[in-house]
Amino acid sequence: MPTIGNTNLTLMDHARRLDPDGKIARITEMMNEVNEILSDLVYVEGNTTTGHKTTLRTGLPTVAWRQINRGSQPSKSQTRQQLFTAGILEGLGRLDELLVNLALDKAAFRVSENAPFIEAISQALATTIFYGNVETNPERFTGLTPYYSELDTDDADSAANVINGGGSSDLTSIWLVVWGDNTIHAFYPRGTKAGIEHNDLGLQLVNDDQDPAGQFRAYIDQFRAFAGLCVRDWRYAVRICNIDTGDLESAGDTEDASANIIKMMIQALNRVPSLNIGRAAWYCNKNVKTALDIKAYNKSNVQLTIQSLENGKTLTNFMGIPIRRCDKIINAETQLT
C-alpha cells in the first residue's frame, strides 16, 4: 500500500481537529458512508476567501554533468500560477414544531429527519468532483473530467494520462487518483471549514405551501459546504475512459466480452510518477465494481483481491490500492475520440 504522509488530511482528520464535541465528526462519518470517495479526499485550507491560488510546475530545470574547473549554467523550473475556484452547497431543513414535540428524543428526531440533506450534499459533491465545469455551471467548481477529456497529447498534455477503453456506447470510466497536498486535493476557502457545516437556526415563523399561504412555527437547520478541487499536478490522476458497460455483464463468463480492464489498470498505474507521495485509490461505479469483484474471485487474478475488514465489510484491492465504488460516475459519458 502506498505511503500516506501525515500532512495529507482527510475530511475526518479535519473534523476531529475542529470539533471536540463530535458533532462535525458524526456528520463527516455520514458523508463517508454515502460516498466512499469522501473518505480518501485530501483537504487543505485555501489561501483566498473564494478559492485557492497555487503554483503549477510545468517543466523541470535544466541540469548538466560538470567537470572540474568548468561551471554549469543556472536554470530554474518552469511554473505558472492558477486560481482554482470554490462553490457553496447549501440546504435548509424545516420541521414543524408540533411534529418535533411529539418525539421522545427531539434532538435525535431532528438529526434523523435532516439526514437526507447530508446525503444530498455528499452526492452533489461527488458528482462535481468528477463532472463539475465552471464553464457551464459557474456557481460550482471544476472537477476531474474537464482536465482529462482528450486522447491526443497535441490537444492537451494530460491526454498522456487518458487510456481509451475502446467502447462506443453506454460508456463509463475508471479513475486512479493519488490525493495529496502537492498532487490533487480538495480545498475549502480561507476562513471556512472542511466538510458540512451545520447551523441550528432555532424556531422560526414560516409559510406553508398553500395559496393563500398560512404560517406555522418550525425548527430550521442550515447545512452548508464550501468546496473546490485543485489539480496541481495532472500526472497524478489517470482516467480509463470509453468503457462499454454492456460488455461488463459477461465478466467471468467463458466468453468474456468485457474490456481488458486489468491490463488497462496496470497501464494506468505506470502512468503515475509515484504512488508514494499521497493517498492512492481507484474509483468506479457499481457496474465496473461488480465486474472487478467477479474477476477477483478468479484465483488467477492474484493482484485483484477481496479483503475482509474488521467491521464485517469487504474491500476490493488492485495492486494493494483500494477500489472505491462511486455511483455518481455515470454510464452515459461522452465518447472520447
C-alpha positions as CSV (number, residue, x, y, z in Angstrom):
1,M,0.0,0.0,0.0
2,P,1.4,3.4,-0.9
3,T,2.7,5.5,2.0
4,I,0.3,8.3,3.2
5,G,2.0,11.4,4.5
6,N,0.9,13.0,7.8
7,T,0.2,16.3,6.0
8,N,-2.5,14.7,3.8
9,L,-5.5,15.4,5.9
10,T,-8.9,13.9,5.0
11,L,-12.3,15.3,5.9
12,M,-12.4,13.1,9.0
13,D,-9.0,14.4,10.1
14,H,-10.2,18.0,9.8
15,A,-13.5,17.1,11.7
16,R,-11.6,15.7,14.6
17,R,-9.4,18.7,14.8
18,L,-12.1,21.3,14.6
19,D,-14.9,19.8,16.7
20,P,-14.1,18.2,20.0
21,D,-17.7,17.6,20.9
22,G,-18.0,15.2,17.9
23,K,-20.9,16.8,16.0
24,I,-19.0,17.7,12.9
25,A,-17.2,14.3,13.1
26,R,-20.5,12.5,13.0
27,I,-21.7,14.5,10.0
28,T,-18.4,13.6,8.3
29,E,-18.9,9.9,9.0
30,M,-22.4,10.1,7.4
31,M,-20.9,11.8,4.4
32,N,-18.3,9.0,4.0
33,E,-20.9,6.3,4.4
34,V,-22.8,7.8,1.4
35,N,-19.8,8.3,-0.9
36,E,-16.6,6.3,-0.5
37,I,-14.5,8.9,-2.3
38,L,-15.1,11.4,0.5
39,S,-13.1,9.1,2.9
40,D,-10.0,9.5,0.7
41,L,-10.3,13.1,-0.4
42,V,-7.4,15.2,1.0
43,Y,-8.5,18.7,2.1
44,V,-6.4,21.8,2.6
45,E,-7.4,25.4,3.5
46,G,-7.4,27.7,0.5
47,N,-5.4,30.9,0.5
48,T,-8.1,33.2,-0.7
49,T,-11.7,33.8,0.5
50,T,-13.2,32.4,-2.7
51,G,-10.7,29.7,-3.8
52,H,-7.1,28.6,-3.8
53,K,-4.2,30.2,-5.8
54,T,-1.3,27.9,-6.3
55,T,1.8,27.5,-8.4
56,L,1.8,24.7,-11.0
57,R,5.1,23.3,-12.2
58,T,5.0,22.9,-16.0
59,G,8.7,21.9,-16.6
60,L,11.8,20.8,-14.8
61,P,15.0,22.8,-14.6
62,T,18.0,22.0,-16.8
63,V,20.9,20.1,-15.3
64,A,24.2,19.0,-16.7
65,W,27.2,16.9,-15.9
66,R,30.0,19.2,-14.7
67,Q,33.8,18.9,-14.9
68,I,36.4,20.3,-12.5
69,N,37.2,24.0,-13.2
70,R,34.1,24.2,-15.5
71,G,30.9,25.7,-14.3
72,S,27.3,24.9,-15.0
73,Q,24.6,27.2,-16.4
74,P,21.9,28.5,-13.9
75,S,18.4,27.2,-14.5
76,K,15.0,27.0,-12.8
77,S,11.9,25.0,-13.1
78,Q,9.0,26.3,-15.3
79,T,5.9,27.3,-13.4
80,R,2.7,29.2,-13.7
81,Q,0.1,30.3,-11.2
82,Q,-3.6,29.3,-11.4
83,L,-6.6,30.2,-9.3
84,F,-9.0,27.4,-8.5
85,T,-12.5,28.5,-7.5
86,A,-14.8,27.0,-4.9
87,G,-18.5,26.6,-4.8
88,I,-21.1,26.7,-2.0
89,L,-23.6,23.9,-1.4
90,E,-26.5,24.7,0.9
91,G,-29.7,23.2,2.2
92,L,-32.3,24.3,4.7
93,G,-34.2,21.8,6.8
94,R,-37.7,22.7,8.1
95,L,-39.6,20.7,10.7
96,D,-42.9,21.6,12.2
97,E,-42.6,22.4,15.9
98,L,-45.6,20.2,16.7
99,L,-44.0,17.2,14.9
100,V,-40.8,17.7,16.8
101,N,-42.6,18.0,20.1
102,L,-44.2,14.5,19.6
103,A,-40.8,12.9,19.5
104,L,-39.4,11.4,22.8
105,D,-35.9,12.4,21.8
106,K,-36.3,15.7,20.0
107,A,-32.6,16.2,19.1
108,A,-32.3,12.6,17.7
109,F,-35.5,13.1,15.7
110,R,-34.2,16.3,14.1
111,V,-30.9,14.6,13.2
112,S,-32.8,11.7,11.6
113,E,-35.2,13.9,9.6
114,N,-32.4,16.1,8.4
115,A,-30.0,13.3,7.4
116,P,-31.2,13.4,3.7
117,F,-29.6,16.9,3.5
118,I,-26.2,15.4,4.4
119,E,-26.7,12.7,1.8
120,A,-27.8,15.2,-0.9
121,I,-24.7,17.4,-0.3
122,S,-22.4,14.4,-0.3
123,Q,-23.9,13.2,-3.6
124,A,-23.7,16.7,-5.2
125,L,-20.0,17.0,-4.1
126,A,-19.2,13.6,-5.6
127,T,-20.9,14.5,-8.9
128,T,-19.0,17.8,-9.1
129,I,-15.6,16.1,-8.2
130,F,-15.9,14.1,-11.4
131,Y,-18.0,16.3,-13.8
132,G,-18.1,19.8,-12.5
133,N,-17.2,22.5,-15.0
134,V,-17.3,26.3,-14.3
135,E,-17.6,27.0,-18.0
136,T,-21.2,25.6,-17.9
137,N,-22.0,25.9,-14.2
138,P,-20.1,28.9,-12.9
139,E,-21.5,28.5,-9.4
140,R,-19.8,25.2,-8.9
141,F,-16.1,24.1,-9.2
142,T,-14.3,22.3,-12.0
143,G,-14.0,18.5,-11.4
144,L,-11.6,15.9,-12.9
145,T,-13.3,15.1,-16.2
146,P,-12.6,18.5,-18.0
147,Y,-8.9,18.1,-17.2
148,Y,-8.9,14.6,-18.8
149,S,-11.1,14.9,-21.8
150,E,-8.6,14.5,-24.7
151,L,-6.9,11.4,-26.1
152,D,-4.3,13.3,-28.2
153,T,-1.3,14.9,-26.4
154,D,-1.3,17.5,-29.2
155,D,-4.6,18.8,-27.7
156,A,-3.7,18.5,-24.0
157,D,-0.7,17.3,-22.1
158,S,-3.0,15.5,-19.7
159,A,-4.1,13.2,-22.6
160,A,-1.0,11.2,-21.7
161,N,-3.0,10.0,-18.7
162,V,-6.2,9.1,-20.6
163,I,-6.5,5.5,-21.6
164,N,-9.1,4.5,-24.3
165,G,-11.2,1.6,-23.3
166,G,-12.4,1.1,-26.8
167,G,-16.2,1.3,-26.3
168,S,-18.7,3.4,-28.2
169,S,-21.9,3.3,-26.3
170,D,-23.2,3.1,-22.6
171,L,-19.8,4.5,-21.6
172,T,-18.2,4.9,-18.2
173,S,-14.7,5.5,-16.7
174,I,-12.4,4.1,-14.1
175,W,-10.2,6.7,-12.3
176,L,-6.9,6.3,-10.4
177,V,-6.2,9.3,-8.2
178,V,-3.3,10.0,-5.9
179,W,-4.6,12.6,-3.4
180,G,-2.0,14.8,-1.8
181,D,-1.1,18.4,-0.9
182,N,1.2,18.6,-4.0
183,T,-0.8,16.4,-6.4
184,I,-4.6,16.7,-6.4
185,H,-6.6,17.8,-3.5
186,A,-9.9,19.4,-2.4
187,F,-9.9,22.7,-0.6
188,Y,-12.1,25.0,1.4
189,P,-11.8,28.8,1.2
190,R,-9.8,30.6,3.8
191,G,-11.9,31.3,6.9
192,T,-14.4,28.4,6.3
193,K,-14.4,24.8,7.4
194,A,-13.9,21.5,5.6
195,G,-17.0,19.3,5.2
196,I,-20.6,20.2,6.0
197,E,-21.2,23.0,8.5
198,H,-24.5,22.7,10.5
199,N,-26.2,25.7,12.0
200,D,-29.2,25.3,14.2
201,L,-31.3,28.4,13.4
202,G,-33.9,27.5,16.0
203,L,-37.7,28.2,15.9
204,Q,-38.9,30.5,13.1
205,L,-42.3,31.5,11.7
206,V,-42.5,30.1,8.2
207,N,-45.1,30.0,5.3
208,D,-46.7,26.8,4.2
209,D,-47.2,25.8,0.5
210,Q,-50.9,26.8,0.3
211,D,-52.4,29.6,-1.6
212,P,-53.0,31.9,0.2
213,A,-50.1,30.9,2.4
214,G,-50.6,30.1,6.1
215,Q,-47.9,30.3,8.7
216,F,-46.6,28.0,11.4
217,R,-43.5,27.7,13.7
218,A,-40.8,25.3,12.6
219,Y,-37.2,24.3,13.5
220,I,-34.8,25.5,10.8
221,D,-31.5,23.7,10.3
222,Q,-28.9,25.1,7.8
223,F,-26.4,22.7,6.1
224,R,-23.6,24.3,4.1
225,A,-20.4,23.1,2.4
226,F,-17.6,25.1,0.8
227,A,-15.5,23.1,-1.6
228,G,-13.2,23.3,-4.6
229,L,-10.8,21.0,-6.4
230,C,-7.1,21.8,-7.1
231,V,-5.5,19.7,-9.9
232,R,-2.0,20.9,-9.0
233,D,-0.2,18.1,-10.9
234,W,-2.3,16.4,-13.6
235,R,0.2,13.5,-13.7
236,Y,-1.3,12.1,-10.5
237,A,-4.6,11.1,-11.9
238,V,-5.4,8.6,-14.7
239,R,-8.7,8.1,-16.5
240,I,-9.6,4.9,-18.3
241,C,-12.5,6.1,-20.5
242,N,-14.8,4.7,-23.1
243,I,-15.6,1.5,-21.1
244,D,-18.7,-0.2,-22.5
245,T,-20.9,-1.1,-19.5
246,G,-22.8,-3.6,-21.6
247,D,-19.7,-5.7,-22.2
248,L,-19.1,-5.8,-18.4
249,E,-22.1,-8.1,-17.9
250,S,-20.2,-11.0,-19.3
251,A,-17.3,-10.6,-16.8
252,G,-16.3,-14.1,-15.6
253,D,-18.2,-16.0,-18.3
254,T,-16.5,-18.4,-20.6
255,E,-17.0,-15.9,-23.4
256,D,-15.9,-12.7,-21.6
257,A,-16.7,-9.7,-23.8
258,S,-15.7,-7.2,-21.2
259,A,-12.8,-4.8,-21.8
260,N,-9.4,-5.9,-20.7
261,I,-9.8,-3.9,-17.5
262,I,-6.9,-5.5,-15.7
263,K,-4.4,-4.7,-18.5
264,M,-5.6,-1.1,-18.6
265,M,-5.4,-0.7,-14.8
266,I,-1.8,-1.8,-14.9
267,Q,-1.2,0.7,-17.7
268,A,-2.8,3.4,-15.5
269,L,-0.5,2.6,-12.6
270,N,2.5,3.1,-14.7
271,R,1.3,6.5,-16.0
272,V,1.7,7.9,-12.4
273,P,5.2,9.1,-11.5
274,S,4.9,7.8,-7.9
275,L,2.3,6.2,-5.7
276,N,4.2,7.0,-2.5
277,I,3.6,10.7,-2.1
278,G,-0.2,10.7,-1.4
279,R,-3.3,8.6,-0.8
280,A,-4.0,6.5,-3.9
281,A,-7.4,5.0,-4.8
282,W,-9.4,3.6,-7.7
283,Y,-12.9,4.9,-8.4
284,C,-15.7,3.3,-10.5
285,N,-19.4,2.8,-10.4
286,K,-21.4,-0.3,-9.4
287,N,-21.3,-1.8,-12.9
288,V,-17.5,-1.7,-13.1
289,K,-17.1,-2.7,-9.4
290,T,-19.3,-5.8,-9.9
291,A,-17.2,-6.9,-12.8
292,L,-14.0,-6.4,-10.8
293,D,-15.4,-8.3,-7.9
294,I,-16.3,-11.2,-10.1
295,K,-12.8,-11.2,-11.6
296,A,-11.3,-11.0,-8.1
297,Y,-12.9,-14.4,-7.3
298,N,-10.9,-15.9,-10.2
299,K,-7.8,-17.1,-8.4
300,S,-5.6,-16.4,-11.4
301,N,-6.0,-12.6,-10.8
302,V,-3.6,-12.6,-7.8
303,Q,-3.2,-8.8,-7.8
304,L,-7.0,-8.3,-7.7
305,T,-8.1,-9.3,-4.2
306,I,-11.1,-9.1,-1.8
307,Q,-10.1,-8.3,1.8
308,S,-12.4,-8.9,4.8
309,L,-12.4,-5.9,7.2
310,E,-12.9,-5.9,11.0
311,N,-16.2,-4.1,10.6
312,G,-17.6,-7.0,8.6
313,K,-17.3,-5.2,5.3
314,T,-15.1,-6.2,2.4
315,L,-12.7,-4.2,0.3
316,T,-11.6,-5.0,-3.2
317,N,-8.0,-4.0,-3.9
318,F,-5.9,-4.0,-7.1
319,M,-2.1,-4.0,-6.6
320,G,-2.7,-3.0,-3.0
321,I,-4.8,0.1,-3.9
322,P,-8.4,0.2,-2.7
323,I,-11.2,0.2,-5.3
324,R,-14.0,2.6,-4.2
325,R,-17.5,2.5,-5.5
326,C,-18.9,5.8,-6.6
327,D,-22.2,5.7,-8.4
328,K,-22.0,9.3,-9.4
329,I,-19.7,8.1,-12.2
330,I,-22.3,7.7,-14.9
331,N,-22.9,5.1,-17.6
332,A,-23.6,7.7,-20.3
333,E,-20.4,9.5,-20.7
334,T,-19.5,11.2,-24.0
335,Q,-17.2,9.1,-26.1
336,L,-13.7,10.4,-26.4
337,T,-12.2,10.0,-29.9
